[in-house]
Amino acid sequence: MKRILIISGIQIWPAQSGGHWRSLNLARTLAKQGYAVTIYSLTGRKADYRAKVPSSANVIGEGIVEHVNRGRLRGALQFLTYRLGMPDLWHALPLPLPALLRKSIASHETIVIDFPFLRHYWRRLSGKLRILHSHNVESDRWRGTSWPLIVRHEERAAGREADIVLAASQTEKYFFQSLPESHCNVLLLPNRVSGERFISKVGERTQVRRELGVLEDSLVCLFTGSRYAPNLEALQILKQFEEKNRAWLAVRRITLVVVGSVSEPFRAGQLIATGSVDSVERYFTAADAALNLVHSGSGTNVKMAEYLMARLPVLSTEFGARGLKLDAGHDFIAISDLKSALETLADLSHDERRAMADRALEKNRFHIDSDAIADSMREALETALTPHAS
């Protein structure tokens, strides 16, 4: 059987963020094509370190196994990087390779790195196919900080060293295709979502709303996100809006719910934040609409694909809706003023909100549905991988 190794800086299963789902969807796409996929994740999750869980392997699905290294040194480096708001440059340190990773690299002909910072694990590879799995134009993400130059250096180097780049957007595709002295094959692999994730269980909506302390007749607007700068900016906008408009939100019976590591758990008036959760899908079931307040970043937002696949009407900034086929006022409610957008939503009937969500999904299904994209990507990936397959 053909075998592929994906090296990830962080544990990706269970998936808790859009980045996790992008990586997991790549593994599933490859498994559907008949590849045995091994994921080696260099660090685990904070709760497992606290509980002193040893390194372990998890079978994610047929043909996919994830090995999670919970060594203390790499875990500490990842934690400090995250806390200090730095890029994951610690991967460039000359640390000895874990024995299992060294063995896995030796036994696989195709090596995928998840993000350009992991290019250093390609050292001394010969005769192996190198694939860069890109999530964003990373240097654009760090614009406005002291890091863009060094991030761009790493990103360009990874692009030049790769045989294949899997880009999440046309912007990324152009970035890598335009690199001087680069001979890589750049394939577009947009962010996508499986509809199976959003099949709700009987009674789940009522149960989740009860846990949140939200009444059945409340209009719940959901914002999901990881601790990523554009999401943090959006959270601040949401906090300030709620504080200023708390009485109005209460009268209109609108509750704003934030799910994910973008925030620690808290409750303030009509705003509820859950913090990190094991299953974000449960909260889609409890929601009546979805919010995307981001004003910066690169690539299309995974959250938008999730919102559409969950058949929720979307309120989004024009920037947040980039990369999708959506007409403001018809397929989504554009946010220029959040209060006005929420008033528009509240004035729509249930059937009107559902019709808006259905239109948005049908226009974009081919671009965001992982099953539809898997079929279109199969031939391109197979052509690129076959000459190197073992």
Stockholm file with secondary structure:
# STOCKHOLM 1.0

chainA/1-390         MKRILIISGIQIWPAQSGGHWRSLNLARTLAKQGYAVTIYSLTGRKADYRAKVPSSANVIGEGIVEHVNRGRLRGALQFLTYRLGMPDLWHALPLPLPALLRKSIASHETIVIDFPFLRHYWRRLSGKLRILHSHNVESDRWRGTSWPLIVRHEERAAGREADIVLAASQTEKYFFQSLPESHCNVLLLPNRVSGERFISKVGERTQVRRELGVLEDSLVCLFTGSRYAPNLEALQILKQFEEKNRAWLAVRRITLVVVGSVSEPFRAGQLIATGSVDSVERYFTAADAALNLVHSGSGTNVKMAEYLMARLPVLSTEFGARGLKLDAGHDFIAISDLKSALETLADLSHDERRAMADRALEKNRFHIDSDAIADSMREALETALTPHAS
#=GR chainA/1-390 SS CCEEEEEESSCCSSCCSHHHHHHHHHHHHHHHTTCEEEEEESCCCHHHHHTTCCCEEEEEETTEEEEECCCHHHHHHHHHHHHHTCCSGGGGSCCCCCHHHHHHHHHCSEEEEESGGGGGGGTTCCSCEEEEECSSCHHHHTTTSSCHHHHHHHHHHHHHHCSEEEESSHHHHHHHHTCTTCCCEEEECCCCBCGGGGCCCTTHHHHHHHHHTCCTTSEEEEEECCSCHHHHHHHHHHHHHHHHTHHHHHHHTEEEEEESTTSCSEEETTEEECCSCSCTHHHHHHCSEEEECCCCCSSCCHHHHHHHHTTCCEEECTTTTTTSCCCBTTTBEECSSHHHHHHHHHHSCHHHHHHHHHHHHHHHHHHHBHHHHHHHHHHHHHHHHGGGCC
#=GC SS_cons         CCEEEEEESSCCSSCCSHHHHHHHHHHHHHHHTTCEEEEEESCCCHHHHHTTCCCEEEEEETTEEEEECCCHHHHHHHHHHHHHTCCSGGGGSCCCCCHHHHHHHHHCSEEEEESGGGGGGGTTCCSCEEEEECSSCHHHHTTTSSCHHHHHHHHHHHHHHCSEEEESSHHHHHHHHTCTTCCCEEEECCCCBCGGGGCCCTTHHHHHHHHHTCCTTSEEEEEECCSCHHHHHHHHHHHHHHHHTHHHHHHHTEEEEEESTTSCSEEETTEEECCSCSCTHHHHHHCSEEEECCCCCSSCCHHHHHHHHTTCCEEECTTTTTTSCCCBTTTBEECSSHHHHHHHHHHSCHHHHHHHHHHHHHHHHHHHBHHHHHHHHHHHHHHHHGGGCC
//
